Amino acid sequence: MKRIVVACCLAAACAACSDRGTGPGRSATAAPPPAAAAATPLPPQAREYRSDHYAIFSAATPAQTVRVATAVEALYRAYGEFFALPPAPADTRLRLILYRDRAQFSAFNTSMPWAEAYYRTPYCHAYFDQDSDSPYHWMLHEATHQLHAERAGYARAKWINEGVASYFGASRFDGARLRPGTIDPGAYPIWWLPDLALSGSLERDLRSGLLIPLRQLIDNSGPPIGGRHLNVYYIEYWSLSHFLFHYDGGRYAAAYRRLLRGRGTLAEFERELGPVHAIQAQWYAYLLEKRAEVADGGALAEATPVRR
């Protein structure tokens, strides 16, 4: 069942999500885009809403916009605490475009045809996913990419970038708090995890092509992303980051944090963590464990605290 939240209940947590000073439930005129991003078209009747750290150009309803703003503000706080980032300069807001629905997003999509959302400086593009119990999860994923690039300046390696974005985007959001690493089964790519027909044998699943070897995931030499491989890629991106942050009480967390500051190459991976084939065996067992947890459908336990 979808969670239904009244806009006024979230307005306070949104830090005055407003439309140039008007409340989120009032009518307002569309705000002009920033000059530096004037070439990016906004959806019809988009209004500008502001929270503490975001300017959201939204064609969704005010109540939906408040829900997204509350979620990305929770992400901003959780990400900053997780990586111990210094405060950003005052009055510098990150920019989001929130489309009314998937159809409107598709009409404006200039990324890959299969994309549900994307980040292209200076905007995150996503829609309010009213068919999901986590209707803001696409925006959380893209806003993590944005924080990665514009606030933290971490490695641009695809496996790291997509892995960390999936890690935060698929974390549970409770009220006004995002709990990094606690798995939300209603978010992508987690909802595909129970359908991944793992055999229990790593060698068999690699031979059959069911999984992409971690070596190929890290050096970006695997099959083209998309089609039958798309969900496998994102499950592996997510699970590898979750594994590196939480496996065995956070055994690899400090090394992974160092990787974030580098280039994320295979050589760096093996220097920090050890031979990729050994890590792959541990990761596969961890993936089986998380798949079983999600398939059980129960509330998942808190993630193991991450070692700093």
Secondary structure as a PSIPRED ss2 file (coil, helix, strand):
# PSIPRED VFORMAT (PSIPRED V4.0)

   1 M C   1.000  0.000  0.000
   2 K C   1.000  0.000  0.000
   3 R C   1.000  0.000  0.000
   4 I C   1.000  0.000  0.000
   5 V C   1.000  0.000  0.000
   6 V C   1.000  0.000  0.000
   7 A H   0.000  1.000  0.000
   8 C H   0.000  1.000  0.000
   9 C H   0.000  1.000  0.000
  10 L H   0.000  1.000  0.000
  11 A H   0.000  1.000  0.000
  12 A C   1.000  0.000  0.000
  13 A C   1.000  0.000  0.000
  14 C C   1.000  0.000  0.000
  15 A C   1.000  0.000  0.000
  16 A C   1.000  0.000  0.000
  17 C C   1.000  0.000  0.000
  18 S E   0.000  0.000  1.000
  19 D E   0.000  0.000  1.000
  20 R C   1.000  0.000  0.000
  21 G C   1.000  0.000  0.000
  22 T E   0.000  0.000  1.000
  23 G C   1.000  0.000  0.000
  24 P C   1.000  0.000  0.000
  25 G C   1.000  0.000  0.000
  26 R C   1.000  0.000  0.000
  27 S C   1.000  0.000  0.000
  28 A C   1.000  0.000  0.000
  29 T C   1.000  0.000  0.000
  30 A C   1.000  0.000  0.000
  31 A C   1.000  0.000  0.000
  32 P C   1.000  0.000  0.000
  33 P C   1.000  0.000  0.000
  34 P C   1.000  0.000  0.000
  35 A H   0.000  1.000  0.000
  36 A H   0.000  1.000  0.000
  37 A H   0.000  1.000  0.000
  38 A C   1.000  0.000  0.000
  39 A C   1.000  0.000  0.000
  40 T C   1.000  0.000  0.000
  41 P C   1.000  0.000  0.000
  42 L C   1.000  0.000  0.000
  43 P C   1.000  0.000  0.000
  44 P C   1.000  0.000  0.000
  45 Q C   1.000  0.000  0.000
  46 A C   1.000  0.000  0.000
  47 R E   0.000  0.000  1.000
  48 E E   0.000  0.000  1.000
  49 Y E   0.000  0.000  1.000
  50 R E   0.000  0.000  1.000
  51 S C   1.000  0.000  0.000
  52 D C   1.000  0.000  0.000
  53 H C   1.000  0.000  0.000
  54 Y E   0.000  0.000  1.000
  55 A E   0.000  0.000  1.000
  56 I E   0.000  0.000  1.000
  57 F E   0.000  0.000  1.000
  58 S E   0.000  0.000  1.000
  59 A C   1.000  0.000  0.000
  60 A C   1.000  0.000  0.000
  61 T C   1.000  0.000  0.000
  62 P H   0.000  1.000  0.000
  63 A H   0.000  1.000  0.000
  64 Q H   0.000  1.000  0.000
  65 T H   0.000  1.000  0.000
  66 V H   0.000  1.000  0.000
  67 R H   0.000  1.000  0.000
  68 V H   0.000  1.000  0.000
  69 A H   0.000  1.000  0.000
  70 T H   0.000  1.000  0.000
  71 A H   0.000  1.000  0.000
  72 V H   0.000  1.000  0.000
  73 E H   0.000  1.000  0.000
  74 A H   0.000  1.000  0.000
  75 L H   0.000  1.000  0.000
  76 Y H   0.000  1.000  0.000
  77 R H   0.000  1.000  0.000
  78 A H   0.000  1.000  0.000
  79 Y H   0.000  1.000  0.000
  80 G H   0.000  1.000  0.000
  81 E H   0.000  1.000  0.000
  82 F H   0.000  1.000  0.000
  83 F C   1.000  0.000  0.000
  84 A C   1.000  0.000  0.000
  85 L C   1.000  0.000  0.000
  86 P C   1.000  0.000  0.000
  87 P C   1.000  0.000  0.000
  88 A C   1.000  0.000  0.000
  89 P C   1.000  0.000  0.000
  90 A C   1.000  0.000  0.000
  91 D C   1.000  0.000  0.000
  92 T C   1.000  0.000  0.000
  93 R C   1.000  0.000  0.000
  94 L E   0.000  0.000  1.000
  95 R E   0.000  0.000  1.000
  96 L E   0.000  0.000  1.000
  97 I E   0.000  0.000  1.000
  98 L E   0.000  0.000  1.000
  99 Y E   0.000  0.000  1.000
 100 R C   1.000  0.000  0.000
 101 D C   1.000  0.000  0.000
 102 R H   0.000  1.000  0.000
 103 A H   0.000  1.000  0.000
 104 Q H   0.000  1.000  0.000
 105 F H   0.000  1.000  0.000
 106 S H   0.000  1.000  0.000
 107 A H   0.000  1.000  0.000
 108 F H   0.000  1.000  0.000
 109 N C   1.000  0.000  0.000
 110 T C   1.000  0.000  0.000
 111 S C   1.000  0.000  0.000
 112 M C   1.000  0.000  0.000
 113 P C   1.000  0.000  0.000
 114 W C   1.000  0.000  0.000
 115 A C   1.000  0.000  0.000
 116 E C   1.000  0.000  0.000
 117 A C   1.000  0.000  0.000
 118 Y E   0.000  0.000  1.000
 119 Y E   0.000  0.000  1.000
 120 R E   0.000  0.000  1.000
 121 T C   1.000  0.000  0.000
 122 P C   1.000  0.000  0.000
 123 Y E   0.000  0.000  1.000
 124 C E   0.000  0.000  1.000
 125 H E   0.000  0.000  1.000
 126 A E   0.000  0.000  1.000
 127 Y E   0.000  0.000  1.000
 128 F C   1.000  0.000  0.000
 129 D C   1.000  0.000  0.000
 130 Q C   1.000  0.000  0.000
 131 D C   1.000  0.000  0.000
 132 S C   1.000  0.000  0.000
 133 D C   1.000  0.000  0.000
 134 S C   1.000  0.000  0.000
 135 P C   1.000  0.000  0.000
 136 Y C   1.000  0.000  0.000
 137 H H   0.000  1.000  0.000
 138 W H   0.000  1.000  0.000
 139 M H   0.000  1.000  0.000
 140 L H   0.000  1.000  0.000
 141 H H   0.000  1.000  0.000
 142 E H   0.000  1.000  0.000
 143 A H   0.000  1.000  0.000
 144 T H   0.000  1.000  0.000
 145 H H   0.000  1.000  0.000
 146 Q H   0.000  1.000  0.000
 147 L H   0.000  1.000  0.000
 148 H H   0.000  1.000  0.000
 149 A H   0.000  1.000  0.000
 150 E H   0.000  1.000  0.000
 151 R H   0.000  1.000  0.000
 152 A H   0.000  1.000  0.000
 153 G C   1.000  0.000  0.000
 154 Y C   1.000  0.000  0.000
 155 A C   1.000  0.000  0.000
 156 R C   1.000  0.000  0.000
 157 A C   1.000  0.000  0.000
 158 K H   0.000  1.000  0.000
 159 W H   0.000  1.000  0.000
 160 I H   0.000  1.000  0.000
 161 N H   0.000  1.000  0.000
 162 E H   0.000  1.000  0.000
 163 G H   0.000  1.000  0.000
 164 V H   0.000  1.000  0.000
 165 A H   0.000  1.000  0.000
 166 S H   0.000  1.000  0.000
 167 Y H   0.000  1.000  0.000
 168 F H   0.000  1.000  0.000
 169 G H   0.000  1.000  0.000
 170 A C   1.000  0.000  0.000
 171 S E   0.000  0.000  1.000
 172 R E   0.000  0.000  1.000
 173 F E   0.000  0.000  1.000
 174 D E   0.000  0.000  1.000
 175 G C   1.000  0.000  0.000
 176 A C   1.000  0.000  0.000
 177 R E   0.000  0.000  1.000
 178 L E   0.000  0.000  1.000
 179 R E   0.000  0.000  1.000
 180 P E   0.000  0.000  1.000
 181 G E   0.000  0.000  1.000
 182 T E   0.000  0.000  1.000
 183 I E   0.000  0.000  1.000
 184 D C   1.000  0.000  0.000
 185 P C   1.000  0.000  0.000
 186 G C   1.000  0.000  0.000
 187 A C   1.000  0.000  0.000
 188 Y C   1.000  0.000  0.000
 189 P C   1.000  0.000  0.000
 190 I H   0.000  1.000  0.000
 191 W H   0.000  1.000  0.000
 192 W H   0.000  1.000  0.000
 193 L H   0.000  1.000  0.000
 194 P H   0.000  1.000  0.000
 195 D H   0.000  1.000  0.000
 196 L C   1.000  0.000  0.000
 197 A C   1.000  0.000  0.000
 198 L C   1.000  0.000  0.000
 199 S C   1.000  0.000  0.000
 200 G C   1.000  0.000  0.000
 201 S C   1.000  0.000  0.000
 202 L H   0.000  1.000  0.000
 203 E H   0.000  1.000  0.000
 204 R H   0.000  1.000  0.000
 205 D H   0.000  1.000  0.000
 206 L H   0.000  1.000  0.000
 207 R H   0.000  1.000  0.000
 208 S C   1.000  0.000  0.000
 209 G C   1.000  0.000  0.000
 210 L C   1.000  0.000  0.000
 211 L C   1.000  0.000  0.000
 212 I C   1.000  0.000  0.000
 213 P C   1.000  0.000  0.000
 214 L H   0.000  1.000  0.000
 215 R H   0.000  1.000  0.000
 216 Q H   0.000  1.000  0.000
 217 L H   0.000  1.000  0.000
 218 I H   0.000  1.000  0.000
 219 D H   0.000  1.000  0.000
 220 N C   1.000  0.000  0.000
 221 S C   1.000  0.000  0.000
 222 G C   1.000  0.000  0.000
 223 P C   1.000  0.000  0.000
 224 P C   1.000  0.000  0.000
 225 I C   1.000  0.000  0.000
 226 G C   1.000  0.000  0.000
 227 G H   0.000  1.000  0.000
 228 R H   0.000  1.000  0.000
 229 H H   0.000  1.000  0.000
 230 L H   0.000  1.000  0.000
 231 N H   0.000  1.000  0.000
 232 V H   0.000  1.000  0.000
 233 Y H   0.000  1.000  0.000
 234 Y H   0.000  1.000  0.000
 235 I H   0.000  1.000  0.000
 236 E H   0.000  1.000  0.000
 237 Y H   0.000  1.000  0.000
 238 W H   0.000  1.000  0.000
 239 S H   0.000  1.000  0.000
 240 L H   0.000  1.000  0.000
 241 S H   0.000  1.000  0.000
 242 H H   0.000  1.000  0.000
 243 F H   0.000  1.000  0.000
 244 L H   0.000  1.000  0.000
 245 F H   0.000  1.000  0.000
 246 H H   0.000  1.000  0.000
 247 Y H   0.000  1.000  0.000
 248 D H   0.000  1.000  0.000
 249 G H   0.000  1.000  0.000
 250 G H   0.000  1.000  0.000
 251 R C   1.000  0.000  0.000
 252 Y C   1.000  0.000  0.000
 253 A H   0.000  1.000  0.000
 254 A H   0.000  1.000  0.000
 255 A H   0.000  1.000  0.000
 256 Y H   0.000  1.000  0.000
 257 R H   0.000  1.000  0.000
 258 R H   0.000  1.000  0.000
 259 L H   0.000  1.000  0.000
 260 L H   0.000  1.000  0.000
 261 R C   1.000  0.000  0.000
 262 G C   1.000  0.000  0.000
 263 R C   1.000  0.000  0.000
 264 G C   1.000  0.000  0.000
 265 T C   1.000  0.000  0.000
 266 L H   0.000  1.000  0.000
 267 A H   0.000  1.000  0.000
 268 E H   0.000  1.000  0.000
 269 F H   0.000  1.000  0.000
 270 E H   0.000  1.000  0.000
 271 R H   0.000  1.000  0.000
 272 E H   0.000  1.000  0.000
 273 L H   0.000  1.000  0.000
 274 G C   1.000  0.000  0.000
 275 P C   1.000  0.000  0.000
 276 V H   0.000  1.000  0.000
 277 H H   0.000  1.000  0.000
 278 A H   0.000  1.000  0.000
 279 I H   0.000  1.000  0.000
 280 Q H   0.000  1.000  0.000
 281 A H   0.000  1.000  0.000
 282 Q H   0.000  1.000  0.000
 283 W H   0.000  1.000  0.000
 284 Y H   0.000  1.000  0.000
 285 A H   0.000  1.000  0.000
 286 Y H   0.000  1.000  0.000
 287 L H   0.000  1.000  0.000
 288 L H   0.000  1.000  0.000
 289 E H   0.000  1.000  0.000
 290 K H   0.000  1.000  0.000
 291 R H   0.000  1.000  0.000
 292 A H   0.000  1.000  0.000
 293 E H   0.000  1.000  0.000
 294 V H   0.000  1.000  0.000
 295 A H   0.000  1.000  0.000
 296 D H   0.000  1.000  0.000
 297 G C   1.000  0.000  0.000
 298 G C   1.000  0.000  0.000
 299 A C   1.000  0.000  0.000
 300 L C   1.000  0.000  0.000
 301 A C   1.000  0.000  0.000
 302 E C   1.000  0.000  0.000
 303 A C   1.000  0.000  0.000
 304 T C   1.000  0.000  0.000
 305 P C   1.000  0.000  0.000
 306 V C   1.000  0.000  0.000
 307 R C   1.000  0.000  0.000
 308 R C   1.000  0.000  0.000
